[in-house]
Structures are given as structure tokens and as C-alpha cells.
Amino acid sequence: MDLQQIQNLLKSAYSRKSRVELDRLRDVCEDPRSSLQQAAPLANFLSGLTHFSDREPGRGEAFFARDRALADALYQDGSHLKPHGLRLFRGDYFPQRIGEVAKNLDLFIKSGRLGLREDFRGLLPWFRNYGYANPALIKYFSRFINISRDPRLLAYAARNPGEAYEICHCPTVNGRHTITDYAAHYIQTLWEQRDLPPILQLSDEHRDRGLDLLQDMGLPRDAWWVAVHARTDGYHGERGDARSIDIETYFGAMDEITKRGGWVFRLGDPSMPELPEAARVVDMAHSPLKSDWFDLFLVARARFCITCTSGMSVLPNLFGTPQLQTNLQPMFSRPYSRRDLFLPVLLRRKEGGALVPLAPLEGTLISVDGSACARAGVELVRNSREDIRRATLDMIAFVENGFECEVNGDASVLDAVSLMRYDLVSSRPCPSFLERYSDLVRETASIL
């Protein structure tokens, strides 16, 4: 069995989430007597992701940590498209999840512009049966990538999955590759350091149609608004997802926006609970006017967005719209831009009820079904209505002050703020959070 065959077997096993087969193949690759050790990093990584997705965070994280040493075995390119300056993407990579599509394509484009990878255009096969979450967004990306519905290409892509360029990874410093969750902070910071513009600009057609539609809805031409998205169970059929939150905890934030003359557009899908009628609040999740392009218009033209740990949190950055990300968990999922603030969830011990320092958030909340928290004897403390209301006031001031915010506190609190931001991460924790939980932040600083 040669290297190409073992790589194809690994990817095939991963696509079927066959943990046993992946483990066996990994052991074959790591055997010192094996001539296939070039594939060992790929085997380790895919095996780790499978444990990760199977809610075995202890074992999964161990393999996950080795990702930064991922070898170029992932980037084999047997594609016949390369001589034409093209590389094939996997068309089946979470197309119905708007965050995965947006994040991966965003970072693919930016890494090329920054010279972090070989310069080529991606070729995305549009498999109709996969149902992209927002087709209008895919069309916006067509400025940078080729999109094809050619049945010959689709057949080729289906027959040769091992030849696809893995856009779920991205090059970073020193030519290393890592998953996009980590690469995003590095690449976006470099992008902003060079003062480069957002990669997507709202089209003239969508701008004009959107403004006309707002006028039909009764909004004046100079109206300003905030787009709000609070994830709930239902869209992908999940139940009990730890990222799902109660929209009612955002009502205080909505009041602060509307009493200042702004409007609120709640984004989402019909599986979400309906909002009660309120002045200047529009529930687009249940509106007959909802459409893919209008959702993009509302994000792109918003004064800012209020998001949570969900795929929709990726969209504001594409258009350069500031955002407040609430109910953030895990910490590596925080927003990427210097125009963003974040408000993390907390952990509380089930015995005694004491809050847990922020440092463990990075590892403990890997499992989005909450099972990791249960095993650790802790429970999630989601942002309260008052937390989100105060954070919204922070965000209003942050935008009005040109994305500058002052953090009051002693040196240990300021140290914790810096550490919470990590290397090359520009977004900042909300000042009201640091003030309200100053003792917890100070404790975090003492152990980091």
C-alpha cells in the first residue's frame, strides 16, 4: 500500500466517522517499521477529530493539540486542475452550515492575499442536493473562487475526494497549517494590521433593493438598526445543544437600542420561537420578507450585530460590520476583529456553587452537548438579561468612540484582559463584564 492509498483510506474513514478504522490506520502509519510515516500526522489529526466529534474530549484534545505540526500530507494535489491555476474544493463540507462555509472561504481568500499560501483560485462544485445555507453568500464569493454546476466536474469530484484542497485548514506562521478556528485570529489580525478592507462589499443591487424594502416596511431612509441572532435548538434538529440560548435574555438589549431611536432585526429561521410584538423590533425569522440576500443586507448595513456562538457570528466580519458576541464558549471561538467585543459564559461548580476561573473555559467547553461540563462537575452560567443589556451599552459606546474602550481596574485585571485575548487576537472582553466579575477575572490572572 503506497502513501496515496493510505491517504485516501484515511479520508474515507474520516468521512464515515469510522473511529476504529482510523485508529487502526493511525497505528499502521506510526509503526517505526512502516514506510508510511509521512501520513502519520494526517492519521493523528483525523483520528483526533473523530474522538472530538464523538464527545471524547480528553482523548480528542490530545490528538487535537498535535494539529499545529500537521504535515503537508494533507495538501497532496493530484488534481489535473492545478496547471490551470485551479484547485478543487470539497463541495460537501458543511454546506448547510453558514458559518463553516463563510469562515473557510474567507480565510482561504485572505491567506492567499497575505501570501501565506500558493496563489490559486479555488473551484467549488455546487452539489444541488446539499442545499447551501445562503446561496446569495456563495455568489458573493464567486469574485474570488470559481463555482461550477458542470455535471462532469461534479462526477470527477465525487470519484476523487482525495484530490480536494482541504479548506477546513489554513496556513499561518512559518508555513504551518491549523484548523480555521485558530487560524482565523492570526489571519484577521494580519489583515487589519495592513489596513485591508473587508473582502465582501454589498452589491449596488442588494443595497438599493434593501433600502426600498425597508421603506416599504415603514423605516425612514436614514434609519439605523442592529441585527440580532440568538441560536436556539431546531435548525439542524439538535436538542439540548449547550450553545442554544433563550431569546428573552436579549429583550433588555433590544429595549436599549429602540429607546435610542434604533431598530432591531432578529435574524434566524422559522424553528425559532416567535418574538412578541414590540415597537421597532422586526422578527425576520418569521417574516414573509425573509430571504438570503436580505439577511446579508441587514448584516452588512447594521450599525453593529449582536451574535452568539453560532455560524452567523462569522458574517459581520465578512462585510466589516462590528459585533458583540454574547454567550461565548469556548474561548477560542471569540470574534476576530478589533471592532468586536465579546461576553463569555461562566462555569459554576455543582457542589458549592462557586464560579470557576475563566482559564478552564478553553478546554472544558470543547463538547457542545454539555457532556464535558457534566463530567467535570460544573454547569454553564449563560449570560443573564442584565449582562447582555450592559454589554450592549458597552457596544454602543464602543462604536460611538471609534472602537476604543477604556478598562478600569488594577494591573492584575488588565493582565487577564491581555491573556484572554491571546496571541494576535484583536477582539476585547466587554468592560462591564470585567467590572462585574472583577474578582473572577483577577483570580484568572493569578493562574494564567
Secondary structure, DSSP 8 states (H G I E B T S, - for coil): --HHHHHHHHHHHHHTT-HHHHHHHHHHHH-TT-S-GGGHHHHHHHHHHHHHHTT-HHHHHHHHGGGGG--GGGG----TTGGGTEEEB-TTSSTT-HHHHHHHHHHHHHHHHTTSS---EEEEE--GGG--S-HHHHHHHTTTSEEE--HHHHHHHHH-GGGSB-TTEEE-GGG-EEEHHHHHHHHHHHHHHTT---S----HHHHHHHHHHHHHTT--TT--EEEE----TTTTS-SS-TT---GGGGHHHHHHHHTTT-EEEE---TTS------TTEEEGGG-TT--HHHHHHHHHT-SEEEE-SSGGGGHHHHHT--EEEEEE-SGGGS--STT-EEEE-EEEETTT--EE-STTHHHHTT-TTSHHHHHHTEEEE---HHHHHHHHHHHHHHHHTTS-----S-HHHHHHHHHHH-TT---EE-HHHHHHTHHHHHHHHHH-
